[in-house]
């Protein structure tokens, strides 16, 4: 049986100003990733989702509901912070970063909260300016001959 350890590292920024580095795995000490120290913050990261039209790409960061998390979330929304989220495969023995699986860049746009948790809604820069995601259409002039039927034979 193979054990895989995965950690999510979140870095908040406002322009060039650093607003905090957090990870959701090691509760005892800070972890170092990409030469930066990340403190523990209990959160769940839900990866990117989008609509069927390819727009409205968003993600959610769910935090435990407490005074510190609520103040952090509120400040992030009001100031429209950027969030860089790295999902990293960790060495299960040493718990050192082994390989970066994904890197995603978001903008904090809104929040919801109740007594149990706080959800930060993260959106892409495209959605922040209400632009459209470019959609590709296959045309014969750009890709060559296209089949006109679902019947394909190998002669």
FIKOLGU-786433 format. One record per residue (C-alpha): residue number from 1; residue in one letter; chain; x, y, z. Coordinates in Angstrom, 2 decimals, decimal comma. Example, Ala and Ser with C-alpha at 12.3 -4.5 7.8 and 13.67 -1.06 7.14 Angstrom:
BEGIN
TORMI|1|a|A|12,30|-4,50|7,80;
TORMI|2|s|A|13,67|-1,06|7,14;
This chain:
BEGIN
TORMI|1|x|A|0,00|0,00|0,00;
TORMI|2|x|A|1,37|3,38|-1,01;
TORMI|3|x|A|0,86|6,44|1,13;
TORMI|4|x|A|0,64|9,77|-0,68;
TORMI|5|x|A|0,95|12,99|1,29;
TORMI|6|x|A|-0,46|16,11|-0,34;
TORMI|7|x|A|-0,28|19,65|1,00;
TORMI|8|x|A|-1,95|22,80|-0,26;
TORMI|9|x|A|0,11|25,99|0,03;
TORMI|10|x|A|-1,71|29,34|-0,28;
TORMI|11|x|A|0,08|32,67|-0,66;
TORMI|12|x|A|-1,98|35,87|-0,38;
TORMI|13|x|A|-0,68|39,11|-1,90;
TORMI|14|x|A|-1,91|42,62|-2,56;
TORMI|15|x|A|0,15|43,97|-5,43;
TORMI|16|x|A|3,74|43,44|-4,29;
TORMI|17|x|A|2,75|43,34|-0,61;
TORMI|18|x|A|2,83|39,93|1,06;
TORMI|19|x|A|-0,36|39,22|3,05;
TORMI|20|x|A|0,41|35,73|4,36;
TORMI|21|x|A|1,55|32,18|3,58;
TORMI|22|x|A|-0,51|29,22|4,79;
TORMI|23|x|A|-0,52|25,44|4,47;
TORMI|24|x|A|-3,07|22,87|5,60;
TORMI|25|x|A|-0,97|19,86|6,65;
TORMI|26|x|A|1,56|20,33|9,43;
TORMI|27|x|A|0,06|21,62|12,68;
TORMI|28|x|A|3,29|21,58|14,69;
TORMI|29|x|A|5,75|23,64|12,62;
TORMI|30|x|A|5,76|25,86|9,56;
TORMI|31|x|A|6,63|24,21|6,24;
TORMI|32|x|A|9,05|25,65|3,72;
TORMI|33|x|A|7,98|25,67|0,09;
TORMI|34|x|A|9,74|27,54|-2,72;
TORMI|35|x|A|12,11|29,10|-0,14;
TORMI|36|x|A|9,21|30,64|1,82;
TORMI|37|x|A|7,78|29,67|5,19;
TORMI|38|x|A|4,09|28,68|5,38;
TORMI|39|x|A|2,26|28,63|8,72;
TORMI|40|x|A|-0,56|26,22|9,48;
TORMI|41|x|A|-4,13|27,32|8,83;
TORMI|42|x|A|-6,95|24,76|8,86;
TORMI|43|x|A|-8,60|25,03|5,45;
TORMI|44|x|A|-10,04|22,93|2,64;
TORMI|45|x|A|-9,31|23,88|-0,95;
TORMI|46|x|A|-11,84|22,96|-3,64;
TORMI|47|x|A|-10,16|23,12|-7,04;
TORMI|48|x|A|-11,36|25,00|-10,08;
TORMI|49|x|A|-14,88|24,63|-11,44;
TORMI|50|x|A|-16,38|26,32|-14,46;
TORMI|51|x|A|-19,64|26,68|-16,30;
TORMI|52|x|A|-20,36|24,76|-19,50;
TORMI|53|x|A|-19,65|27,90|-21,52;
TORMI|54|x|A|-16,07|28,02|-20,18;
TORMI|55|x|A|-16,58|31,19|-18,20;
TORMI|56|x|A|-17,19|31,75|-14,50;
TORMI|57|x|A|-14,13|29,79|-13,45;
TORMI|58|x|A|-14,01|29,75|-9,67;
TORMI|59|x|A|-12,72|27,90|-6,65;
TORMI|60|x|A|-13,51|27,82|-2,93;
TORMI|61|x|A|-11,26|28,04|0,10;
TORMI|62|x|A|-13,10|26,93|3,27;
TORMI|63|x|A|-11,71|28,06|6,62;
TORMI|64|x|A|-12,63|27,20|10,20;
TORMI|65|x|A|-14,92|29,82|11,71;
TORMI|66|x|A|-13,05|31,82|14,32;
TORMI|67|x|A|-12,26|35,48|14,88;
TORMI|68|x|A|-8,82|35,35|13,21;
TORMI|69|x|A|-10,07|33,54|10,09;
TORMI|70|x|A|-13,07|35,85|9,80;
TORMI|71|x|A|-10,87|38,96|9,97;
TORMI|72|x|A|-8,42|37,50|7,45;
TORMI|73|x|A|-11,23|36,58|5,05;
TORMI|74|x|A|-12,94|39,95|5,38;
TORMI|75|x|A|-9,72|41,85|4,70;
TORMI|76|x|A|-8,97|39,62|1,69;
TORMI|77|x|A|-12,39|40,35|0,16;
TORMI|78|x|A|-12,43|44,09|0,88;
TORMI|79|x|A|-8,91|44,61|-0,49;
TORMI|80|x|A|-9,35|42,13|-3,38;
TORMI|81|x|A|-6,25|40,07|-2,57;
TORMI|82|x|A|-4,58|37,71|-5,03;
TORMI|83|x|A|-4,14|34,07|-4,01;
TORMI|84|x|A|-1,57|31,66|-5,41;
TORMI|85|x|A|-2,51|28,06|-4,61;
TORMI|86|x|A|0,05|25,29|-4,99;
TORMI|87|x|A|-0,94|21,66|-4,54;
TORMI|88|x|A|2,22|19,73|-3,72;
TORMI|89|x|A|3,06|16,05|-3,39;
TORMI|90|x|A|5,06|15,60|-0,19;
TORMI|91|x|A|7,55|12,92|0,75;
TORMI|92|x|A|5,55|10,82|3,27;
TORMI|93|x|A|8,66|10,03|5,34;
TORMI|94|x|A|10,35|13,44|5,59;
TORMI|95|x|A|7,27|15,54|4,78;
TORMI|96|x|A|9,37|17,74|2,51;
TORMI|97|x|A|7,94|18,97|-0,82;
TORMI|98|x|A|8,57|16,42|-3,55;
TORMI|99|x|A|6,74|17,66|-6,64;
TORMI|100|x|A|4,31|20,48|-7,45;
TORMI|101|x|A|1,12|19,04|-8,91;
TORMI|102|x|A|-0,70|22,29|-9,74;
TORMI|103|x|A|-0,23|26,04|-9,42;
TORMI|104|x|A|-3,32|28,22|-9,68;
TORMI|105|x|A|-3,67|31,99|-9,46;
TORMI|106|x|A|-6,90|33,54|-8,20;
TORMI|107|x|A|-8,46|36,75|-6,94;
TORMI|108|x|A|-10,51|36,75|-3,74;
TORMI|109|x|A|-13,95|38,06|-4,70;
TORMI|110|x|A|-16,46|37,29|-1,96;
TORMI|111|x|A|-17,13|35,29|1,19;
TORMI|112|x|A|-19,90|33,39|2,95;
TORMI|113|x|A|-19,81|32,42|6,59;
TORMI|114|x|A|-21,80|30,85|9,40;
TORMI|115|x|A|-20,99|29,45|12,84;
TORMI|116|x|A|-19,22|26,42|11,33;
TORMI|117|x|A|-17,07|27,84|8,54;
TORMI|118|x|A|-16,03|30,61|6,19;
TORMI|119|x|A|-15,91|30,19|2,43;
TORMI|120|x|A|-13,79|32,46|0,27;
TORMI|121|x|A|-14,84|32,53|-3,37;
TORMI|122|x|A|-11,81|32,70|-5,64;
TORMI|123|x|A|-12,18|33,83|-9,25;
TORMI|124|x|A|-9,89|34,19|-12,24;
TORMI|125|x|A|-8,61|37,52|-13,50;
TORMI|126|x|A|-10,76|37,06|-16,60;
TORMI|127|x|A|-13,92|36,94|-14,48;
TORMI|128|x|A|-12,72|39,93|-12,47;
TORMI|129|x|A|-12,98|42,12|-15,58;
TORMI|130|x|A|-16,02|40,26|-16,97;
TORMI|131|x|A|-14,17|39,20|-20,11;
TORMI|132|x|A|-14,88|36,06|-22,08;
TORMI|133|x|A|-12,79|32,94|-22,12;
TORMI|134|x|A|-11,63|32,34|-25,69;
TORMI|135|x|A|-13,32|29,29|-27,20;
TORMI|136|x|A|-11,72|27,48|-30,13;
TORMI|137|x|A|-13,78|26,33|-33,07;
TORMI|138|x|A|-12,31|23,74|-35,41;
TORMI|139|x|A|-12,41|25,03|-38,98;
TORMI|140|x|A|-11,16|23,26|-42,08;
TORMI|141|x|A|-8,94|26,22|-42,99;
TORMI|142|x|A|-7,11|26,01|-39,63;
TORMI|143|x|A|-6,87|22,24|-39,06;
TORMI|144|x|A|-7,29|20,64|-42,50;
TORMI|145|x|A|-9,88|18,11|-43,56;
TORMI|146|x|A|-12,58|17,36|-41,04;
TORMI|147|x|A|-14,87|14,30|-40,99;
TORMI|148|x|A|-18,46|15,03|-41,96;
TORMI|149|x|A|-19,88|11,77|-40,60;
TORMI|150|x|A|-19,38|9,61|-37,52;
TORMI|151|x|A|-18,69|6,60|-39,78;
TORMI|152|x|A|-14,94|6,11|-40,03;
TORMI|153|x|A|-13,39|3,11|-41,73;
TORMI|154|x|A|-9,84|1,90|-42,02;
TORMI|155|x|A|-9,25|0,66|-45,58;
